[in-house]
Amino acid sequence: MSHEWKIKSIIIILIIFIMIAGGIPLYKHRHFNITIVAGPGVTKVVKLSEYCKSLKGTMADTNVFILEGKKEGGKALIMANTHSNEPASLLTALIFVENAIVEKGTLIIIPQFNNSGGRNTRPGDGYPLYFEIQTDWGKKKFRMGNREASPLDQWPDPDVYIHYPDRQLLSFIDIRNTNRTWPGRPDGPLMERVCYAAMEIMRSEKVDIAIDLHGAETMFPVTNCIVAPEKSMRIATLTSLTVKAMEGFENHVEPSPEGFRGLSHREIGDYSDTMPFLLEAPVPFLDQPTGPKTMDLLLNGKDPFLLSLSKQGKLFVPYDETGWPMRKRVGQHCSVILELFRQFSRKFSDKAIIVRNVPRYAEVVKNGVGHYYHDPKKADKKRIYYN
Ligand SMILES: [Zn+2]
């Protein structure tokens, strides 16, 4: 072998080694499952593919937890991890799955709505692959996901994404964003099928209200709020005013823009009888001008650059040395959901949704998020799900 070939062979071996060493953690992350203990209120667990057969066997299929109440009433759908880099949504949904007891009505909960996005990451932004929540029995490990579905599951992206059915031109990347692919179709790209399956749940189960949980940058005005279209506006406004007055955290209502297509708070309302609500809580981790994207920043939201921007009045949320701990964000989501149920039940008493054993803001802030998760080692094996 010539000298030149020896060097070339070494370089090729090195490249293969780097690819394998870099790929193994990504492979493990994609196949890591979160452990969920179905609480006393869960009566049935089905797959999303039951509502859209072509999801079966894909990474986009995901668990749907159903909590049927003792008495018939209204029905609510809660979706989390539509964007898996906004994890307060998932943590809130799991508090409901592991604890809620439904007295009246039915809850349908999809904790990892964009399951493919939950198995994706953003190495260019230095995202951590996992984060851990302290519980009363040890640490509970979660995957940190991405805003968009993995290209391994839906590829290639078009040059321009043409929204179905409105034909509005959207950014190419949004074809993998499950908050741009509503209302979807059963034979469209994978993310359209995910949204279509949820639409089918709402239409076939006659769901009254749908809540899509999110988080947003502190430098973005649409945060600490409920986004609602015209049909949901009255209940959203009463909810926002009540939590602000009674529980002391910031909240306001943003109207869902009619001309911006593909979003849950727009299309669910237009393509079903369900009233949609999209909830936002701050995620300092997502702001651009922060320090390293660490697990600590994700969980505590403390950042010196944001603190200095806050002093210059550049943030849309109150911000001080205490940052934005996860317990505040999850607590807000819990309270806003419970208040939406209460306001809906006041207006439609025959379709009331009465849920107990879910903490409100002050309790989550006091006890921490992890306090509400159950030890899988002590749980009945038949009640454990992996997602
Ligand atoms: Zn979001």
Residues whose N, C-alpha, C, O or C-beta is under 5 A from the ligand:
A	BS01	ZN	H83 E86 H214 G215
